[in-house]
Amino acid sequence: MKIFAQKIDDQIRDKEALLAEITDAIMANKNGCIEIDVKLARKPKSHQQVKMIFGLMIQSTIVQANELAIDTSDFLAYLVDSSIPKGQGLTQGFLHELMYAVCPTTDEDGRRVTLSKMSTEQAGDLFESFRTIVAPLGINISNPNPNWEQEQK
């Protein structure tokens, strides 16, 4: 069981709900004991961050692929197989599904996690993996915030 807590303006958000969840966990355990492991969590992604990843990553790939005359067959031949049908331009839907296939993110049970359900760290890993994969094709996806590591300190 994971319980999430957050401090906003020096107040614990939903303190009563947090205490209720801990109480429920204790009561649900046969011997009435639980172990609580406190970890620092990253702030969840905002809707704007999700839009930035998809807007920047996918749209930038399409624009640059068109400029470089890279079509679906070039892209897939580079990634997987050279016997793909030729002449189809890259689309958002194609890149969306391909991104999940070549940069898989899964939960503890091995199920695919979509971007809307990813943690900030998982989404960052997906973004970096995709950038690394398309870079040899000459597609350069710039980092939306190249100074984020410095800002975290």
Buried (B, 14 or more C-beta within 10 A) or exposed (E): EEEEBEEEEEEEEBEEEBEEBBEEEEEEEEEEEEEEEEEEEEEEBEEEBBEBBBEBBBEBBBEBBEEEEBBBBBBBBBBEEEEBEEEEEBEEEBBBEBBBEBBEBEEEEEEEBEBEEBBBEBBBBBBEBBBEBBEEBEBEBEEEEEEEEEEEE
